[in-house]
């Protein structure tokens, strides 16, 4: 059933639900009745199946969609290596392409080029990853900065699923199943093998992309949470059928295969699918619909409780890649250090910030404000000034929207010196406070990432990142008896 919205063009009506088997037709009567592949399809269309899993994958996890199109996708010239290629895309993560480093890394946001010349394909660059696209196991984390639409071409990623997180500028994405408009604060998943093109209705755009090899995203199990909470299946939206049939000489299909780009030409648009049915489709999700769970008495919950989507491995509870968010929410834990605790993790964490301040900076702002009330009693104007000062401080040297950080396997990390000191000294530690105006996310994987050399050498890299922890000092205060015993 399509989600009807007032004043929404027909091509932007969506189908609701994740994992559903959908049926959609742009022209009534274009879907076959009673079978997938009749001798002659309705309206003279071609039947073509797109399989996201093997034919014999158990039914509960089997993914496939039948497409009914004006011409089949096989009708194109041979593929050749794309020229020019994108040398900053990586699909094999080894010593010849990337570097291993346990150092905490952080990057300032990259500027989006103002002069047209970079579409989504050319504006995509790999930051880090693990494994191999050819061996069908692993992941890659990319970022993109684009300033022109993909005119006359589309991209097909044979290596894996793309999870795209726009941070600046909307993306108008045309796929073989239909069209989606994706805004910052939303995500979109383009399944492996599906052809798509990206337009930029707001002009230059930038954001983040995770790519998984040999797996697909799904909702996490809820365990003791029960039947409801986190991301609801009904809030995921897939497009309805839309097609174009004009003659299009010289149209280019760009094929991402084994981490490399190939291109072939054809004389029609790949978006000529008049009808389709199945469960292997692109989808988008509005992150503001996420229902977070949290600690309500003591201690700090693990970030896994904020998982939106996961790509599991064969090892129970271990993810090839989790997509986790840190949305606005209330903090109510009593007698608790509420910012993220210091930790080392067998997983590796790549962080991004979509808007606002990163929540550690917000903690600092909140605590300085509360402290100012109790110590000075100078009222709301002083509180506002404290918040503004903290905001400016975070803007000057903190984690910014469009920026990123990487804390790899067993590399220690946690709140910076200023946040720690402000937190442990704050008055009214048990009072509820609300994190608002922020949306951060994390790509988390149990595979150890290797970092691309251009990411390490980037002018956006914050070489002084480590300094934020150098000021942490000892607060150890042993009892006097213990000191006397040691002196004896």
Long-range contacts (C-beta under 8 A, 24 or more apart in sequence): 2-240, 3-237, 10-240, 10-242, 11-178, 11-179, 11-239, 11-240, 11-242, 12-179, 12-180, 12-181, 12-239, 13-240, 14-180, 14-237, 14-238, 14-239, 14-240, 14-284, 15-237, 15-238, 15-239, 15-240, 15-281, 16-234, 16-235, 16-236, 16-237, 17-233, 17-234, 17-236, 17-238, 18-219, 18-233, 18-236, 18-283, 19-218, 19-219, 19-233, 19-279, 20-233, 20-238, 20-279, 21-277, 21-278, 21-279, 22-238, 22-276, 22-277, 22-278, 22-279, 22-281, 23-276, 23-277, 24-177, 24-178, 24-239, 24-240, 24-241, 24-275, 24-276, 24-277, 25-68, 25-241, 25-274, 25-275, 25-276, 26-240, 26-241, 26-242, 26-243, 26-274, 26-275, 27-274, 27-275, 30-68, 30-274, 30-275, 31-68, 31-275, 31-277, 32-68, 36-66, 37-66, 41-68, 42-68, 43-274, 45-69, 45-70, 45-274, 45-275, 46-70, 46-71, 46-72, 48-72, 48-73, 50-176, 50-193, 50-194, 50-278, 50-280, 51-280, 52-191, 52-192, 52-193, 52-216, 52-280, 53-216, 63-191, 63-216, 63-278, 63-279, 63-280, 64-278, 64-279, 64-280, 65-177, 65-276, 65-277, 65-278, 65-279, 65-280, 65-281, 66-276, 66-277, 66-278, 67-176, 67-177, 67-273, 67-276, 68-273, 68-274, 68-275, 68-276, 69-176, 69-243, 69-272, 69-273, 69-274, 70-243, 70-245, 70-268, 70-272, 70-274, 71-268, 71-272, 73-195, 73-270, 75-266, 75-268, 76-253, 76-264, 76-265, 76-266, 77-264, 77-265, 77-266, 78-264, 79-255, 79-262, 79-263, 79-264, 80-262, 80-263, 80-264, 81-260, 81-261, 81-262, 81-263, 82-254, 82-261, 82-262, 82-263, 85-260, 85-261, 86-121, 86-122, 86-124, 86-125, 86-261, 88-124, 88-125, 88-126, 88-452, 88-454, 89-124, 89-125, 89-126, 89-142, 89-256, 89-259, 89-260, 89-261, 90-126, 90-129, 90-140, 90-259, 90-452, 91-132, 91-133, 91-134, 91-140, 91-159, 91-213, 91-256, 91-258, 91-259, 91-260, 92-132, 92-133, 92-134, 92-258, 92-259, 93-128, 93-129, 93-130, 93-131, 93-132, 93-138, 93-140, 93-449, 93-450, 94-450, 97-450, 97-452, 98-128, 98-129, 98-450, 98-451, 98-452, 98-453, 99-450, 99-451, 99-452, 99-453, 99-456, 100-448, 100-450, 100-451, 101-408, 101-451, 101-456, 102-408, 102-409, 102-410, 102-411, 103-411, 103-466, 104-405, 104-406, 104-407, 104-411, 104-413, 104-465, 104-466, 105-405, 105-406, 105-407, 105-451, 105-455, 105-456, 105-461, 105-465, 106-399, 106-403, 106-404, 106-405, 106-406, 106-461, 106-462, 106-465, 107-403, 107-404, 107-405, 107-455, 107-458, 107-460, 107-461, 107-462, 108-400, 108-403, 108-460, 108-461, 108-462, 109-167, 109-206, 109-400, 109-401, 109-402, 109-403, 109-460, 110-143, 110-145, 110-206, 110-402, 110-458, 110-460, 111-145, 112-145, 112-146, 112-147, 112-168, 112-169, 112-204, 112-205, 112-206, 113-145, 113-147, 113-204, 114-147, 114-204, 115-147, 116-147, 116-148, 117-147, 117-148, 118-145, 118-146, 118-147, 118-148, 119-146, 119-148, 119-149, 119-150, 119-151, 119-153, 119-198, 120-144, 120-146, 120-150, 120-155, 120-171, 120-198, 121-150, 121-153, 121-155, 121-254, 121-261, 122-146, 123-147, 124-209, 125-452, 125-454, 126-452, 126-455, 127-350, 127-404, 127-406, 127-451, 127-452, 127-455, 128-350, 128-406, 128-449, 128-450, 128-451, 128-452, 128-455, 129-211, 129-449, 129-450, 130-445, 130-447, 130-448, 130-449, 130-450, 131-213, 131-447, 132-213, 133-159, 133-160, 133-213, 133-258, 133-259, 134-258, 134-259, 135-213, 135-214, 136-213, 136-214, 137-213, 137-214, 137-320, 138-212, 138-213, 138-214, 138-320, 138-447, 139-210, 139-211, 139-212, 139-213, 139-311, 139-320, 139-321, 139-443, 139-445, 139-447, 140-210, 140-211, 140-213, 140-259, 141-208, 141-209, 141-210, 141-211, 141-350, 141-443, 141-449, 142-208, 142-209, 142-210, 142-211, 143-206, 143-207, 143-208, 143-209, 143-404, 144-205, 144-206, 144-207, 144-208, 144-209, 145-204, 145-205, 145-206, 146-198, 146-200, 146-204, 146-205, 146-206, 147-200, 147-203, 147-204, 147-205, 148-200, 149-197, 149-198, 149-199, 149-200, 150-197, 150-198, 150-199, 152-248, 152-250, 152-251, 152-252, 153-197, 153-251, 153-252, 153-253, 153-254, 153-263, 154-195, 154-196, 154-197, 154-251, 154-252, 154-253, 154-254, 154-270, 154-271, 155-195, 155-196, 155-197, 155-198, 155-254, 155-256, 156-193, 156-194, 156-195, 156-196, 156-253, 156-254, 156-255, 156-256, 157-190, 157-192, 157-193, 157-194, 157-211, 157-256, 158-192, 158-193, 158-255, 158-256, 158-257, 158-258, 159-192, 159-211, 159-213, 159-256, 159-257, 159-258, 159-259, 160-192, 160-211, 160-212, 160-213, 160-214, 160-215, 161-189, 161-190, 161-191, 161-192, 161-211, 161-212, 161-215, 161-216, 161-217, 161-311, 162-189, 162-190, 162-209, 162-210, 162-211, 163-187, 163-188, 163-189, 163-209, 163-210, 163-211, 163-212, 163-217, 163-309, 163-323, 164-188, 164-189, 164-190, 164-207, 164-208, 164-209, 165-207, 165-208, 165-209, 165-210, 165-352, 165-354, 165-441, 166-205, 166-206, 166-207, 167-206, 167-207, 167-208, 167-352, 167-353, 167-354, 167-355, 167-401, 167-402, 168-204, 168-205, 168-206, 168-207, 168-401, 168-402, 169-200, 169-201, 169-202, 169-203, 169-204, 169-205, 169-206, 170-200, 170-201, 170-202, 170-205, 171-198, 171-199, 171-200, 171-205, 171-207, 172-198, 172-199, 172-200, 172-201, 173-197, 173-198, 173-199, 173-282, 174-199, 174-242, 174-271, 175-239, 175-271, 175-282, 176-270, 176-271, 176-273, 176-276, 177-238, 177-239, 177-241, 177-273, 177-276, 177-281, 177-282, 178-238, 178-239, 178-240, 178-241, 178-242, 179-239, 179-242, 180-237, 180-239, 180-282, 180-284, 182-284, 184-354, 184-355, 185-286, 185-287, 185-288, 185-354, 185-355, 185-439, 186-284, 186-285, 186-286, 186-287, 187-284, 187-285, 187-287, 187-308, 187-323, 188-282, 188-283, 188-284, 188-285, 189-217, 189-282, 189-283, 189-284, 189-309, 190-282, 191-216, 191-280, 191-281, 191-282, 192-216, 194-280, 194-282, 195-253, 195-270, 195-271, 196-282, 197-271, 206-402, 208-352, 208-404, 208-441, 208-443, 210-321, 210-323, 210-443, 212-311, 212-320, 212-321, 214-320, 215-311, 215-312, 215-313, 215-320, 215-321, 216-311, 217-309, 217-310, 217-311, 217-323, 218-309, 218-310, 218-311, 218-312, 219-309, 219-310, 220-307, 220-309, 220-310, 220-322, 225-293, 228-291, 229-291, 229-293, 230-290, 230-291, 230-292, 230-293, 230-305, 230-306, 230-307, 230-308, 231-285, 231-289, 231-290, 231-291, 231-308, 231-309, 232-289, 232-291, 235-285, 235-286, 235-289, 236-283, 236-284, 236-285, 237-283, 237-284, 237-285, 238-281, 238-282, 238-283, 239-281, 239-282, 241-273, 241-274, 241-275, 241-276, 242-271, 243-271, 243-272, 243-273, 243-274, 244-269, 244-271, 244-272, 245-269, 245-272, 287-325, 287-327, 287-354, 287-439, 287-441, 288-327, 290-325, 290-327, 292-327, 292-329, 294-329, 294-330, 294-331, 294-332, 295-332, 295-333, 295-336, 296-332, 296-333, 297-333, 297-334, 298-333, 298-334, 298-335, 298-336, 299-333, 299-336, 300-333, 300-336, 300-337, 300-338, 300-339, 300-340, 300-341, 303-340, 303-442, 303-444, 313-446, 318-446, 319-347, 319-444, 319-445, 319-446, 320-445, 320-446, 320-447, 321-443, 321-444, 321-445, 322-442, 322-443, 322-444, 322-445, 323-441, 323-442, 323-443, 324-441, 324-442, 324-443, 324-444, 325-439, 325-440, 325-441, 325-442, 326-359, 326-438, 326-439, 326-440, 326-441, 326-442, 327-438, 327-439, 328-434, 328-435, 328-436, 328-437, 328-438, 328-439, 329-434, 329-435, 330-432, 330-433, 330-434, 330-435, 331-432, 331-433, 331-434, 331-435, 332-432, 334-429, 334-430, 335-429, 335-430, 336-429, 337-423, 337-424, 338-363, 338-423, 338-433, 339-363, 339-414, 339-415, 339-419, 339-420, 339-423, 340-414, 340-415, 341-414, 342-412, 342-413, 342-414, 342-415, 343-412, 343-413, 343-414, 344-410, 344-411, 344-412, 344-413, 345-407, 345-409, 345-410, 346-409, 346-410, 346-446, 347-409, 347-444, 347-445, 347-446, 348-406, 348-407, 348-408, 348-409, 348-444, 348-445, 348-446, 348-447, 348-448, 348-449, 349-406, 349-407, 349-413, 349-442, 349-443, 349-444, 350-404, 350-405, 350-406, 350-442, 350-443, 350-444, 350-449, 351-399, 351-404, 351-405, 351-406, 351-407, 351-440, 351-441, 351-442, 352-403, 352-404, 352-440, 352-441, 352-442, 352-443, 353-399, 353-400, 353-401, 353-402, 353-403, 353-438, 353-439, 353-440, 353-441, 354-401, 354-439, 354-440, 354-441, 355-401, 355-437, 355-438, 355-439, 356-401, 356-437, 356-438, 356-439, 357-391, 357-394, 357-395, 357-398, 357-399, 357-437, 357-438, 358-394, 358-398, 358-399, 358-438, 358-440, 359-435, 359-438, 359-440, 360-399, 360-415, 360-416, 360-419, 361-390, 361-391, 361-393, 361-394, 361-398, 361-399, 361-419, 362-435, 362-437, 362-438, 363-415, 363-419, 363-422, 363-423, 363-435, 364-390, 364-393, 364-394, 364-418, 364-419, 364-422, 365-390, 365-391, 365-394, 366-433, 366-435, 367-419, 367-422, 367-423, 367-425, 367-426, 368-422, 370-426, 370-427, 370-428, 370-431, 370-433, 371-422, 371-425, 371-426, 371-427, 373-427, 374-427, 374-428, 375-427, 393-418, 397-464, 397-468, 399-440, 403-460, 405-465, 406-449, 406-451, 408-448, 408-449, 409-448, 414-469, 416-468, 416-469, 417-468, 417-469, 417-470, 417-471, 417-472, 418-468, 418-471, 420-472, 424-475
